[in-house]
Amino acid sequence: MTGANGLGELMRDPEEAQRKLDQWAEGLENKAQRYAAAQERTEQLRLTAASSDGAVKVTVGADGGVTDLEFGNKARTYPLEELSRQILATMHQAQSGIATRVAEVMQETLGDEDQETRSLMIGTLRDRFPELEEEEPPPPAPPASSADTPPSQAPREKRHEAPEDEGNSPW
């Protein structure tokens, strides 16, 4: 009598059962190796973006973390608030390609295997790092006075320090 799940044949032929188990184990081993390769390649991914004027260049890993940050000479002419905006905008630009690149690595490494898990993972990455809908507008030109003034003569930012007698020191 053969059961609906096909185990009846395997129960009568232990060698066939062992062969099927070995095939299954080998398939799992191969799958684990492909997933390990996909993970390794994903961990090595680096995406780089630069601001339109070259003042800022940001490189991120597949997890979205910044792995490198470079400033061009033009960055020196920006007020700090604008430089901060440029850094964040350029970082988001680099991060916006993460989901696509991870999907490419998974397709190359895993083929069409495990589409449901892949869709879930790529969907999560797209939620965390959405693609940019349009290119960032060019940054506003920095004030002419800061570009023309040598650094040694540039006005210094005012620092607001609390008087020492107010007891604000954490020490």
RASUL-V346727 format. One record per residue. N is the residue number from 0. D_CENTER is the distance of its C-alpha to the mean C-alpha in whole Angstrom. Layout:
N_D_CENTER, N_D_CENTER
This chain:
0_56, 1_52, 2_50, 3_47, 4_44, 5_46, 6_46, 7_50, 8_50, 9_48, 10_50, 11_53, 12_51, 13_49, 14_49, 15_47, 16_45, 17_44, 18_43, 19_41, 20_39, 21_38, 22_37, 23_35, 24_34, 25_33, 26_31, 27_29, 28_28, 29_27, 30_25, 31_23, 32_23, 33_21, 34_19, 35_18, 36_18, 37_15, 38_13, 39_14, 40_13, 41_9, 42_9, 43_10, 44_8, 45_8, 46_7, 47_10, 48_12, 49_15, 50_18, 51_21, 52_23, 53_21, 54_21, 55_18, 56_15, 57_11, 58_9, 59_5, 60_4, 61_3, 62_4, 63_3, 64_6, 65_8, 66_10, 67_12, 68_14, 69_17, 70_20, 71_23, 72_26, 73_26, 74_24, 75_27, 76_29, 77_27, 78_28, 79_25, 80_24, 81_24, 82_22, 83_20, 84_19, 85_18, 86_15, 87_14, 88_14, 89_13, 90_10, 91_10, 92_11, 93_8, 94_5, 95_8, 96_8, 97_5, 98_8, 99_10, 100_9, 101_9, 102_12, 103_14, 104_13, 105_15, 106_17, 107_18, 108_19, 109_20, 110_22, 111_23, 112_23, 113_22, 114_21, 115_21, 116_19, 117_16, 118_17, 119_16, 120_13, 121_12, 122_14, 123_12, 124_8, 125_10, 126_12, 127_9, 128_8, 129_11, 130_12, 131_14, 132_18, 133_19, 134_19, 135_19, 136_23, 137_24, 138_24, 139_28, 140_30, 141_30, 142_34, 143_36, 144_38, 145_35, 146_34, 147_38, 148_39, 149_38, 150_36, 151_39, 152_41, 153_38, 154_38, 155_37, 156_35, 157_37, 158_36, 159_37, 160_38, 161_40, 162_43, 163_44, 164_47, 165_45, 166_43, 167_40, 168_39, 169_37, 170_39
